[in-house]
Amino acid sequence: MCVCLSPQVYKSKLEQIAVQQRNVETGLKKLKEAEVDVVRLQEVLAQQNVELGVAEKAATAMLAKLEVGAKEAAVKKSAADTIEQKCARTANQIAEEQAQANTELEQAMPYVRAAEKAARSINKKDLGIIQKLGKPPDLIKRIMVCNATTRAVHRTQRSATTLHGGFAAAPLRDCG
């Protein structure tokens, strides 16, 4: 019994060894292919490392530029803040001066109205008397200039409801 099984066992073992040999050869073939792939991937990796180095340098340079730009922007912002503070102080000062000027204008308006009333009361007879003087005193000259100026202002401002901003008060101040 043993003798007859021996060729079958031998044949079976031979087939198993053949299958294992094919598997080993296939495995070796795949290992060689993998080796070639690994070499190719190493080359690609080396190329990508070079590209990564270039990109890193570019990113570092860009970061440096951005830092410089951020510092410049901070300096400009600081300067703008300083200017803004100065403008705010100036605006406050202007508002205070405007309030003071409005107060002074309100205080001066009764005098302006009285001067206008007095100027309107001058008639042709009064002007004739002054013309006869030949060389009138300096004070009368000033009064006449103020009168003419007030009348001119009154004519140009006739459509306005109020005198604003000391427009008519300025010529009167020059006259005194």
C-alpha positions in Angstrom: 0.0 0.0 0.0 2.7 2.3 0.7 4.4 1.7 -2.5 1.4 2.7 -4.7 0.7 5.8 -2.7 4.2 7.0 -3.1 4.0 8.2 -6.7 0.7 9.9 -6.0 2.2 11.6 -2.9 5.3 12.4 -4.9 3.1 13.9 -7.7 1.0 15.8 -5.3 4.1 17.2 -3.5 5.6 18.1 -6.9 2.5 20.0 -7.8 2.5 21.8 -4.5 6.2 22.7 -4.9 5.4 23.9 -8.5 2.6 26.1 -7.2 4.9 27.4 -4.4 7.6 28.0 -7.0 5.2 30.0 -9.2 4.1 32.0 -6.1 7.7 32.7 -5.2 8.5 33.7 -8.8 5.4 35.9 -8.9 6.3 37.4 -5.5 9.9 38.1 -6.7 8.6 39.6 -9.9 6.3 41.9 -7.8 9.2 42.7 -5.5 11.3 43.8 -8.5 8.4 45.9 -9.8 7.9 47.4 -6.4 11.7 48.1 -6.3 11.4 49.9 -9.6 8.4 51.8 -8.3 10.2 52.7 -5.1 13.2 54.1 -7.1 10.8 56.0 -9.3 8.9 57.4 -6.3 12.2 58.3 -4.6 13.0 60.3 -7.7 9.6 62.0 -7.7 10.0 62.6 -3.9 13.4 64.2 -4.5 11.9 66.4 -7.2 9.0 67.3 -4.9 11.5 68.1 -2.1 13.3 70.5 -4.4 10.0 72.1 -5.4 9.0 72.2 -1.7 12.3 74.0 -0.9 11.6 76.6 -3.6 8.1 77.0 -2.4 9.3 77.4 1.2 11.8 80.1 0.2 9.0 81.9 -1.7 6.7 81.6 1.2 9.3 82.9 3.6 10.1 85.8 1.3 6.3 86.6 1.0 5.9 86.3 4.7 8.8 88.8 5.2 7.2 91.2 2.7 3.8 90.8 4.5 5.5 91.5 7.9 7.1 94.6 6.4 3.8 95.7 4.9 2.1 95.1 8.3 4.7 97.2 10.0 4.2 100.0 7.4 0.5 99.8 7.8 0.8 100.0 11.6 3.0 103.1 11.2 0.5 104.7 8.7 -2.4 103.8 11.0 -0.6 105.4 13.9 0.0 108.5 11.8 -3.6 108.5 10.7 -4.8 108.2 14.4 -2.6 111.1 15.3 -4.1 113.2 12.5 -7.6 112.1 13.5 -6.9 113.2 17.1 -5.6 116.6 15.8 -8.7 117.0 13.6 -11.0 116.2 16.5 -9.2 118.8 18.7 -9.4 121.3 15.8 -13.1 120.5 15.3 -13.8 121.0 19.0 -11.9 124.2 19.0 -13.8 125.4 15.9 -17.1 124.5 17.6 -16.1 126.4 20.7 -15.0 129.5 18.6 -18.2 129.3 16.6 -20.3 129.2 19.7 -18.4 132.2 21.1 -18.7 134.0 17.7 -22.5 133.3 17.7 -22.8 134.7 21.2 -20.8 137.8 20.3 -22.9 138.2 17.1 -26.1 138.0 19.1 -24.7 140.6 21.5 -23.6 142.8 18.6 -26.9 142.5 16.6 -28.7 145.2 18.6 -25.9 147.6 17.7 -26.0 146.5 14.0 -29.7 147.1 13.9 -29.4 150.5 15.5 -26.6 151.4 13.0 -28.8 150.2 10.1 -31.7 152.2 11.5 -29.5 155.3 11.8 -28.1 154.8 8.3 -31.7 154.6 6.9 -32.6 157.8 8.7 -30.0 159.7 6.7 -31.8 161.6 3.9 -30.8 163.7 0.9 -30.7 166.9 2.9 -28.1 165.4 5.3 -26.0 164.3 2.3 -26.3 167.7 0.8 -25.0 169.3 4.0 -22.1 166.9 4.0 -21.3 167.6 0.4 -21.1 171.3 1.1 -18.4 170.8 3.7 -15.8 170.4 0.9 -13.3 168.5 3.0 -15.4 166.7 5.7 -13.7 165.5 8.9 -12.3 162.0 9.0 -15.1 160.7 11.3 -17.8 161.8 8.9 -15.9 160.1 6.0 -15.9 156.9 7.9 -19.5 157.2 8.8 -20.4 157.8 5.1 -18.3 154.8 4.0 -20.1 152.6 6.6 -23.4 153.9 5.5 -22.7 153.1 1.8 -21.4 149.7 2.7 -24.4 148.9 4.9 -26.8 150.0 2.2 -25.0 147.9 -0.4 -25.0 144.9 2.0 -28.7 145.5 2.7 -29.5 145.5 -1.0 -27.6 142.3 -1.7 -29.1 140.5 1.4 -32.7 141.8 0.9 -33.9 138.3 0.1 -32.2 136.7 3.1 -34.2 136.6 6.3 -31.3 137.2 8.7 -27.7 138.4 8.6 -25.4 135.4 9.1 -21.8 134.9 10.2 -21.0 138.6 10.7 -21.2 139.4 7.0 -22.7 142.8 7.6 -20.8 143.4 10.9 -17.4 143.2 9.3 -17.6 146.4 7.3 -19.0 148.2 10.4 -16.0 147.0 12.5 -13.7 148.4 9.8 -15.4 151.8 10.0 -14.8 152.4 13.7 
